[in-house]
Amino acid sequence: MVDPIGRPIMPDVYGDMFQRIAKAAGLPRIRLHDVRHTVATLLLQRGIAPVVVAGILGHSPAVLLTTYAHALPDAKRDAVDVLSGTLRPHT
């Protein structure tokens, strides 16, 4: 992004703007980067495909899954449950 006269906008500008808006809304002080982590964690926990979450954050899926593996603690069990249900004969 650039400002109205074409100069690059420094990343701190976004953080400062976020802090002003959050303060005006009466929210506790957190870093804008923490909001990013919260968004990734919530989306993954709600079953949004990692490739989609990675695209939103601008990560590769590999980086996303390495960084946010904690958000998927039951993923292996869930996968086995799905596979088990698929392989069981239906009566």
Backbone as XML, in Angstrom:
<?xml version="1.0"?>
<chain id="A" units="angstrom">
  <residue number="1" name="MET">
    <atom name="N" x="0.835" y="-1.174" z="0.000"/>
    <atom name="CA" x="0.000" y="0.000" z="0.000"/>
    <atom name="C" x="0.886" y="1.246" z="0.000"/>
  </residue>
  <residue number="2" name="VAL">
    <atom name="N" x="0.311" y="2.279" z="-0.540"/>
    <atom name="CA" x="1.017" y="3.560" z="-0.564"/>
    <atom name="C" x="0.076" y="4.650" z="-0.047"/>
  </residue>
  <residue number="3" name="ASP">
    <atom name="N" x="0.663" y="5.752" z="0.387"/>
    <atom name="CA" x="-0.155" y="6.886" z="0.844"/>
    <atom name="C" x="-0.631" y="7.679" z="-0.371"/>
  </residue>
  <residue number="4" name="PRO">
    <atom name="N" x="-1.400" y="8.743" z="-0.157"/>
    <atom name="CA" x="-1.960" y="9.493" z="-1.297"/>
    <atom name="C" x="-0.922" y="10.053" z="-2.266"/>
  </residue>
  <residue number="5" name="ILE">
    <atom name="N" x="0.327" y="10.230" z="-1.814"/>
    <atom name="CA" x="1.325" y="10.756" z="-2.761"/>
    <atom name="C" x="2.313" y="9.688" z="-3.223"/>
  </residue>
  <residue number="6" name="GLY">
    <atom name="N" x="1.972" y="8.415" z="-2.963"/>
    <atom name="CA" x="2.759" y="7.316" z="-3.511"/>
    <atom name="C" x="3.883" y="6.781" z="-2.648"/>
  </residue>
  <residue number="7" name="ARG">
    <atom name="N" x="4.013" y="7.268" z="-1.418"/>
    <atom name="CA" x="5.058" y="6.745" z="-0.534"/>
    <atom name="C" x="4.571" y="5.458" z="0.120"/>
  </residue>
  <residue number="8" name="PRO">
    <atom name="N" x="5.466" y="4.498" z="0.343"/>
    <atom name="CA" x="5.052" y="3.260" z="1.016"/>
    <atom name="C" x="4.554" y="3.558" z="2.428"/>
  </residue>
  <residue number="9" name="ILE">
    <atom name="N" x="3.522" y="2.835" z="2.833"/>
    <atom name="CA" x="3.000" y="2.974" z="4.190"/>
    <atom name="C" x="3.766" y="2.003" z="5.080"/>
  </residue>
  <residue number="10" name="MET">
    <atom name="N" x="4.327" y="2.523" z="6.146"/>
    <atom name="CA" x="5.099" y="1.698" z="7.079"/>
    <atom name="C" x="4.153" y="0.804" z="7.869"/>
  </residue>
  <residue number="11" name="PRO">
    <atom name="N" x="4.537" y="-0.441" z="8.155"/>
    <atom name="CA" x="3.659" y="-1.372" z="8.878"/>
    <atom name="C" x="3.152" y="-0.839" z="10.218"/>
  </residue>
  <residue number="12" name="ASP">
    <atom name="N" x="3.968" y="-0.043" z="10.911"/>
    <atom name="CA" x="3.532" y="0.481" z="12.212"/>
    <atom name="C" x="2.296" y="1.361" z="12.100"/>
  </residue>
  <residue number="13" name="VAL">
    <atom name="N" x="2.081" y="1.948" z="10.937"/>
    <atom name="CA" x="0.900" y="2.802" z="10.739"/>
    <atom name="C" x="-0.368" y="1.986" z="10.974"/>
  </residue>
  <residue number="14" name="TYR">
    <atom name="N" x="-0.393" y="0.752" z="10.468"/>
    <atom name="CA" x="-1.571" y="-0.097" z="10.635"/>
    <atom name="C" x="-1.772" y="-0.468" z="12.100"/>
  </residue>
  <residue number="15" name="GLY">
    <atom name="N" x="-0.683" y="-0.803" z="12.776"/>
    <atom name="CA" x="-0.772" y="-1.130" z="14.192"/>
    <atom name="C" x="-1.258" y="0.044" z="15.020"/>
  </residue>
  <residue number="16" name="ASP">
    <atom name="N" x="-0.746" y="1.227" z="14.732"/>
    <atom name="CA" x="-1.171" y="2.431" z="15.447"/>
    <atom name="C" x="-2.651" y="2.720" z="15.197"/>
  </residue>
  <residue number="17" name="MET">
    <atom name="N" x="-3.081" y="2.564" z="13.952"/>
    <atom name="CA" x="-4.476" y="2.798" z="13.607"/>
    <atom name="C" x="-5.371" y="1.789" z="14.343"/>
  </residue>
  <residue number="18" name="PHE">
    <atom name="N" x="-4.943" y="0.531" z="14.356"/>
    <atom name="CA" x="-5.697" y="-0.508" z="15.057"/>
    <atom name="C" x="-5.818" y="-0.170" z="16.540"/>
  </residue>
  <residue number="19" name="GLN">
    <atom name="N" x="-4.720" y="0.289" z="17.152"/>
    <atom name="CA" x="-4.746" y="0.625" z="18.579"/>
    <atom name="C" x="-5.737" y="1.758" z="18.856"/>
  </residue>
  <residue number="20" name="ARG">
    <atom name="N" x="-5.765" y="2.758" z="18.001"/>
    <atom name="CA" x="-6.698" y="3.870" z="18.199"/>
    <atom name="C" x="-8.155" y="3.400" z="18.103"/>
  </residue>
  <residue number="21" name="ILE">
    <atom name="N" x="-8.441" y="2.567" z="17.122"/>
    <atom name="CA" x="-9.804" y="2.070" z="16.931"/>
    <atom name="C" x="-10.208" y="1.167" z="18.091"/>
  </residue>
  <residue number="22" name="ALA">
    <atom name="N" x="-9.307" y="0.267" z="18.499"/>
    <atom name="CA" x="-9.600" y="-0.642" z="19.613"/>
    <atom name="C" x="-9.834" y="0.131" z="20.902"/>
  </residue>
  <residue number="23" name="LYS">
    <atom name="N" x="-9.008" y="1.132" z="21.153"/>
    <atom name="CA" x="-9.162" y="1.951" z="22.365"/>
    <atom name="C" x="-10.497" y="2.682" z="22.352"/>
  </residue>
  <residue number="24" name="ALA">
    <atom name="N" x="-10.850" y="3.261" z="21.211"/>
    <atom name="CA" x="-12.122" y="3.974" z="21.093"/>
    <atom name="C" x="-13.312" y="3.037" z="21.309"/>
  </residue>
  <residue number="25" name="ALA">
    <atom name="N" x="-13.138" y="1.762" z="20.971"/>
    <atom name="CA" x="-14.202" y="0.770" z="21.148"/>
    <atom name="C" x="-14.206" y="0.181" z="22.551"/>
  </residue>
  <residue number="26" name="GLY">
    <atom name="N" x="-13.225" y="0.588" z="23.380"/>
    <atom name="CA" x="-13.153" y="0.079" z="24.746"/>
    <atom name="C" x="-12.581" y="-1.317" z="24.855"/>
  </residue>
  <residue number="27" name="LEU">
    <atom name="N" x="-11.847" y="-1.748" z="23.844"/>
    <atom name="CA" x="-11.253" y="-3.085" z="23.856"/>
    <atom name="C" x="-9.902" y="-3.073" z="24.557"/>
  </residue>
  <residue number="28" name="PRO">
    <atom name="N" x="-9.505" y="-4.220" z="25.114"/>
    <atom name="CA" x="-8.182" y="-4.281" z="25.739"/>
    <atom name="C" x="-7.087" y="-4.160" z="24.683"/>
  </residue>
  <residue number="29" name="ARG">
    <atom name="N" x="-5.922" y="-3.745" z="25.116"/>
    <atom name="CA" x="-4.800" y="-3.557" z="24.193"/>
    <atom name="C" x="-4.210" y="-4.910" z="23.813"/>
  </residue>
  <residue number="30" name="ILE">
    <atom name="N" x="-4.229" y="-5.206" z="22.524"/>
    <atom name="CA" x="-3.525" y="-6.362" z="21.974"/>
    <atom name="C" x="-2.851" y="-5.906" z="20.686"/>
  </residue>
  <residue number="31" name="ARG">
    <atom name="N" x="-1.867" y="-6.673" z="20.270"/>
    <atom name="CA" x="-1.175" y="-6.335" z="19.022"/>
    <atom name="C" x="-2.025" y="-6.759" z="17.828"/>
  </residue>
  <residue number="32" name="LEU">
    <atom name="N" x="-1.933" y="-6.014" z="16.763"/>
    <atom name="CA" x="-2.626" y="-6.377" z="15.532"/>
    <atom name="C" x="-2.187" y="-7.769" z="15.077"/>
  </residue>
  <residue number="33" name="HIS">
    <atom name="N" x="-0.935" y="-8.104" z="15.267"/>
    <atom name="CA" x="-0.423" y="-9.418" z="14.896"/>
    <atom name="C" x="-1.135" y="-10.529" z="15.670"/>
  </residue>
  <residue number="34" name="ASP">
    <atom name="N" x="-1.518" y="-10.247" z="16.921"/>
    <atom name="CA" x="-2.242" y="-11.241" z="17.714"/>
    <atom name="C" x="-3.631" y="-11.508" z="17.123"/>
  </residue>
  <residue number="35" name="VAL">
    <atom name="N" x="-4.235" y="-10.493" z="16.541"/>
    <atom name="CA" x="-5.531" y="-10.674" z="15.881"/>
    <atom name="C" x="-5.367" y="-11.639" z="14.705"/>
  </residue>
  <residue number="36" name="ARG">
    <atom name="N" x="-4.286" y="-11.501" z="13.990"/>
    <atom name="CA" x="-3.985" y="-12.380" z="12.854"/>
    <atom name="C" x="-3.901" y="-13.839" z="13.307"/>
  </residue>
  <residue number="37" name="HIS">
    <atom name="N" x="-3.201" y="-14.068" z="14.423"/>
    <atom name="CA" x="-3.084" y="-15.430" z="14.962"/>
    <atom name="C" x="-4.453" y="-15.956" z="15.403"/>
  </residue>
  <residue number="38" name="THR">
    <atom name="N" x="-5.239" y="-15.099" z="16.017"/>
    <atom name="CA" x="-6.570" y="-15.511" z="16.465"/>
    <atom name="C" x="-7.438" y="-15.909" z="15.279"/>
  </residue>
  <residue number="39" name="VAL">
    <atom name="N" x="-7.400" y="-15.122" z="14.224"/>
    <atom name="CA" x="-8.183" y="-15.429" z="13.020"/>
    <atom name="C" x="-7.775" y="-16.790" z="12.463"/>
  </residue>
  <residue number="40" name="ALA">
    <atom name="N" x="-6.484" y="-17.036" z="12.327"/>
    <atom name="CA" x="-6.005" y="-18.315" z="11.783"/>
    <atom name="C" x="-6.453" y="-19.476" z="12.653"/>
  </residue>
  <residue number="41" name="THR">
    <atom name="N" x="-6.297" y="-19.338" z="13.959"/>
    <atom name="CA" x="-6.669" y="-20.409" z="14.880"/>
    <atom name="C" x="-8.167" y="-20.696" z="14.813"/>
  </residue>
  <residue number="42" name="LEU">
    <atom name="N" x="-8.993" y="-19.652" z="14.849"/>
    <atom name="CA" x="-10.446" y="-19.852" z="14.809"/>
    <atom name="C" x="-10.901" y="-20.492" z="13.501"/>
  </residue>
  <residue number="43" name="LEU">
    <atom name="N" x="-10.347" y="-20.050" z="12.385"/>
    <atom name="CA" x="-10.738" y="-20.631" z="11.097"/>
    <atom name="C" x="-10.357" y="-22.100" z="11.019"/>
  </residue>
  <residue number="44" name="LEU">
    <atom name="N" x="-9.156" y="-22.440" z="11.438"/>
    <atom name="CA" x="-8.723" y="-23.839" z="11.414"/>
    <atom name="C" x="-9.586" y="-24.697" z="12.340"/>
  </residue>
  <residue number="45" name="GLN">
    <atom name="N" x="-9.881" y="-24.192" z="13.530"/>
    <atom name="CA" x="-10.693" y="-24.951" z="14.482"/>
    <atom name="C" x="-12.115" y="-25.159" z="13.984"/>
  </residue>
  <residue number="46" name="ARG">
    <atom name="N" x="-12.569" y="-24.317" z="13.091"/>
    <atom name="CA" x="-13.916" y="-24.446" z="12.560"/>
    <atom name="C" x="-13.955" y="-25.217" z="11.240"/>
  </residue>
  <residue number="47" name="GLY">
    <atom name="N" x="-12.823" y="-25.822" z="10.901"/>
    <atom name="CA" x="-12.799" y="-26.721" z="9.761"/>
    <atom name="C" x="-12.539" y="-26.081" z="8.412"/>
  </residue>
  <residue number="48" name="ILE">
    <atom name="N" x="-12.139" y="-24.817" z="8.396"/>
    <atom name="CA" x="-11.795" y="-24.198" z="7.117"/>
    <atom name="C" x="-10.499" y="-24.839" z="6.614"/>
  </residue>
  <residue number="49" name="ALA">
    <atom name="N" x="-10.461" y="-25.180" z="5.365"/>
    <atom name="CA" x="-9.303" y="-25.874" z="4.793"/>
    <atom name="C" x="-8.032" y="-25.057" z="4.981"/>
  </residue>
  <residue number="50" name="PRO">
    <atom name="N" x="-6.951" y="-25.718" z="5.422"/>
    <atom name="CA" x="-5.689" y="-25.007" z="5.628"/>
    <atom name="C" x="-5.217" y="-24.217" z="4.418"/>
  </residue>
  <residue number="51" name="VAL">
    <atom name="N" x="-5.464" y="-24.710" z="3.222"/>
    <atom name="CA" x="-5.024" y="-23.983" z="2.030"/>
    <atom name="C" x="-5.778" y="-22.660" z="1.904"/>
  </residue>
  <residue number="52" name="VAL">
    <atom name="N" x="-7.033" y="-22.628" z="2.344"/>
    <atom name="CA" x="-7.817" y="-21.391" z="2.307"/>
    <atom name="C" x="-7.302" y="-20.407" z="3.356"/>
  </residue>
  <residue number="53" name="VAL">
    <atom name="N" x="-7.086" y="-20.901" z="4.584"/>
    <atom name="CA" x="-6.568" y="-20.044" z="5.657"/>
    <atom name="C" x="-5.190" y="-19.507" z="5.275"/>
  </residue>
  <residue number="54" name="ALA">
    <atom name="N" x="-4.353" y="-20.358" z="4.711"/>
    <atom name="CA" x="-3.023" y="-19.929" z="4.280"/>
    <atom name="C" x="-3.131" y="-18.810" z="3.250"/>
  </residue>
  <residue number="55" name="GLY">
    <atom name="N" x="-4.062" y="-18.936" z="2.325"/>
    <atom name="CA" x="-4.253" y="-17.899" z="1.317"/>
    <atom name="C" x="-4.686" y="-16.574" z="1.921"/>
  </residue>
  <residue number="56" name="ILE">
    <atom name="N" x="-5.564" y="-16.632" z="2.915"/>
    <atom name="CA" x="-6.017" y="-15.410" z="3.583"/>
    <atom name="C" x="-4.844" y="-14.712" z="4.264"/>
  </residue>
  <residue number="57" name="LEU">
    <atom name="N" x="-3.979" y="-15.507" z="4.910"/>
    <atom name="CA" x="-2.858" y="-14.940" z="5.660"/>
    <atom name="C" x="-1.637" y="-14.633" z="4.787"/>
  </residue>
  <residue number="58" name="GLY">
    <atom name="N" x="-1.640" y="-15.140" z="3.572"/>
    <atom name="CA" x="-0.478" y="-14.934" z="2.711"/>
    <atom name="C" x="0.670" y="-15.880" z="3.024"/>
  </residue>
  <residue number="59" name="HIS">
    <atom name="N" x="0.335" y="-17.027" z="3.622"/>
    <atom name="CA" x="1.328" y="-18.060" z="3.936"/>
    <atom name="C" x="1.226" y="-19.182" z="2.916"/>
  </residue>
  <residue number="60" name="SER">
    <atom name="N" x="2.254" y="-20.020" z="2.875"/>
    <atom name="CA" x="2.112" y="-21.290" z="2.179"/>
    <atom name="C" x="1.401" y="-22.230" z="3.160"/>
  </residue>
  <residue number="61" name="PRO">
    <atom name="N" x="0.691" y="-23.237" z="2.660"/>
    <atom name="CA" x="0.055" y="-24.189" z="3.579"/>
    <atom name="C" x="1.061" y="-24.846" z="4.528"/>
  </residue>
  <residue number="62" name="ALA">
    <atom name="N" x="2.275" y="-25.104" z="4.070"/>
    <atom name="CA" x="3.285" y="-25.732" z="4.929"/>
    <atom name="C" x="3.640" y="-24.837" z="6.109"/>
  </residue>
  <residue number="63" name="VAL">
    <atom name="N" x="3.831" y="-23.551" z="5.855"/>
    <atom name="CA" x="4.141" y="-22.604" z="6.934"/>
    <atom name="C" x="2.952" y="-22.504" z="7.874"/>
  </residue>
  <residue number="64" name="LEU">
    <atom name="N" x="1.757" y="-22.414" z="7.323"/>
    <atom name="CA" x="0.564" y="-22.317" z="8.149"/>
    <atom name="C" x="0.454" y="-23.507" z="9.092"/>
  </residue>
  <residue number="65" name="LEU">
    <atom name="N" x="0.604" y="-24.710" z="8.566"/>
    <atom name="CA" x="0.426" y="-25.901" z="9.386"/>
    <atom name="C" x="1.539" y="-26.055" z="10.416"/>
  </residue>
  <residue number="66" name="THR">
    <atom name="N" x="2.720" y="-25.586" z="10.102"/>
    <atom name="CA" x="3.805" y="-25.616" z="11.086"/>
    <atom name="C" x="3.531" y="-24.620" z="12.203"/>
  </residue>
  <residue number="67" name="THR">
    <atom name="N" x="3.075" y="-23.449" z="11.852"/>
    <atom name="CA" x="2.846" y="-22.377" z="12.823"/>
    <atom name="C" x="1.609" y="-22.629" z="13.673"/>
  </residue>
  <residue number="68" name="TYR">
    <atom name="N" x="0.561" y="-23.188" z="13.071"/>
    <atom name="CA" x="-0.720" y="-23.304" z="13.755"/>
    <atom name="C" x="-1.124" y="-24.748" z="14.044"/>
  </residue>
  <residue number="69" name="ALA">
    <atom name="N" x="-0.183" y="-25.651" z="14.129"/>
    <atom name="CA" x="-0.505" y="-27.054" z="14.417"/>
    <atom name="C" x="-1.276" y="-27.185" z="15.719"/>
  </residue>
  <residue number="70" name="HIS">
    <atom name="N" x="-1.025" y="-26.289" z="16.673"/>
    <atom name="CA" x="-1.731" y="-26.334" z="17.954"/>
    <atom name="C" x="-3.241" y="-26.161" z="17.795"/>
  </residue>
  <residue number="71" name="ALA">
    <atom name="N" x="-3.663" y="-25.565" z="16.703"/>
    <atom name="CA" x="-5.082" y="-25.318" z="16.483"/>
    <atom name="C" x="-5.817" y="-26.576" z="16.031"/>
  </residue>
  <residue number="72" name="LEU">
    <atom name="N" x="-5.077" y="-27.614" z="15.724"/>
    <atom name="CA" x="-5.676" y="-28.844" z="15.202"/>
    <atom name="C" x="-5.307" y="-30.065" z="16.054"/>
  </residue>
  <residue number="73" name="PRO">
    <atom name="N" x="-5.446" y="-30.000" z="17.384"/>
    <atom name="CA" x="-4.985" y="-31.101" z="18.221"/>
    <atom name="C" x="-5.745" y="-32.400" z="17.996"/>
  </residue>
  <residue number="74" name="ASP">
    <atom name="N" x="-6.989" y="-32.325" z="17.566"/>
    <atom name="CA" x="-7.801" y="-33.528" z="17.379"/>
    <atom name="C" x="-7.890" y="-33.960" z="15.922"/>
  </residue>
  <residue number="75" name="ALA">
    <atom name="N" x="-7.091" y="-33.359" z="15.062"/>
    <atom name="CA" x="-7.212" y="-33.615" z="13.627"/>
    <atom name="C" x="-6.972" y="-35.077" z="13.279"/>
  </residue>
  <residue number="76" name="LYS">
    <atom name="N" x="-5.972" y="-35.706" z="13.885"/>
    <atom name="CA" x="-5.693" y="-37.119" z="13.573"/>
    <atom name="C" x="-6.862" y="-37.999" z="14.014"/>
  </residue>
  <residue number="77" name="ARG">
    <atom name="N" x="-7.355" y="-37.761" z="15.228"/>
    <atom name="CA" x="-8.476" y="-38.558" z="15.726"/>
    <atom name="C" x="-9.702" y="-38.349" z="14.838"/>
  </residue>
  <residue number="78" name="ASP">
    <atom name="N" x="-9.969" y="-37.114" z="14.468"/>
    <atom name="CA" x="-11.113" y="-36.819" z="13.610"/>
    <atom name="C" x="-10.986" y="-37.522" z="12.262"/>
  </residue>
  <residue number="79" name="ALA">
    <atom name="N" x="-9.785" y="-37.513" z="11.713"/>
    <atom name="CA" x="-9.557" y="-38.165" z="10.420"/>
    <atom name="C" x="-9.796" y="-39.669" z="10.520"/>
  </residue>
  <residue number="80" name="VAL">
    <atom name="N" x="-9.320" y="-40.286" z="11.594"/>
    <atom name="CA" x="-9.531" y="-41.724" z="11.787"/>
    <atom name="C" x="-11.017" y="-42.017" z="11.971"/>
  </residue>
  <residue number="81" name="ASP">
    <atom name="N" x="-11.719" y="-41.173" z="12.713"/>
    <atom name="CA" x="-13.163" y="-41.365" z="12.898"/>
    <atom name="C" x="-13.900" y="-41.304" z="11.569"/>
  </residue>
  <residue number="82" name="VAL">
    <atom name="N" x="-13.542" y="-40.354" z="10.727"/>
    <atom name="CA" x="-14.180" y="-40.238" z="9.414"/>
    <atom name="C" x="-13.887" y="-41.465" z="8.570"/>
  </residue>
  <residue number="83" name="LEU">
    <atom name="N" x="-12.628" y="-41.867" z="8.548"/>
    <atom name="CA" x="-12.245" y="-43.036" z="7.763"/>
    <atom name="C" x="-12.933" y="-44.286" z="8.290"/>
  </residue>
  <residue number="84" name="SER">
    <atom name="N" x="-12.991" y="-44.436" z="9.590"/>
    <atom name="CA" x="-13.637" y="-45.594" z="10.206"/>
    <atom name="C" x="-15.106" y="-45.658" z="9.814"/>
  </residue>
  <residue number="85" name="GLY">
    <atom name="N" x="-15.777" y="-44.516" z="9.866"/>
    <atom name="CA" x="-17.186" y="-44.477" z="9.481"/>
    <atom name="C" x="-17.392" y="-44.783" z="8.014"/>
  </residue>
  <residue number="86" name="THR">
    <atom name="N" x="-16.438" y="-44.430" z="7.199"/>
    <atom name="CA" x="-16.534" y="-44.684" z="5.759"/>
    <atom name="C" x="-16.351" y="-46.158" z="5.445"/>
  </residue>
  <residue number="87" name="LEU">
    <atom name="N" x="-15.481" y="-46.811" z="6.206"/>
    <atom name="CA" x="-15.149" y="-48.204" z="5.924"/>
    <atom name="C" x="-16.095" y="-49.206" z="6.576"/>
  </residue>
  <residue number="88" name="ARG">
    <atom name="N" x="-16.860" y="-48.796" z="7.572"/>
    <atom name="CA" x="-17.798" y="-49.715" z="8.230"/>
    <atom name="C" x="-18.951" y="-50.030" z="7.296"/>
  </residue>
  <residue number="89" name="PRO">
    <atom name="N" x="-19.355" y="-51.318" z="7.288"/>
    <atom name="CA" x="-20.523" y="-51.663" z="6.466"/>
    <atom name="C" x="-21.770" y="-50.989" z="7.063"/>
  </residue>
  <residue number="90" name="HIS">
    <atom name="N" x="-22.599" y="-50.474" z="6.219"/>
    <atom name="CA" x="-23.832" y="-49.845" z="6.679"/>
    <atom name="C" x="-24.915" y="-50.914" z="6.799"/>
  </residue>
  <residue number="91" name="THR">
    <atom name="N" x="-25.662" y="-50.872" z="7.885"/>
    <atom name="CA" x="-26.710" y="-51.865" z="8.065"/>
    <atom name="C" x="-28.080" y="-51.253" z="7.920"/>
  </residue>
</chain>
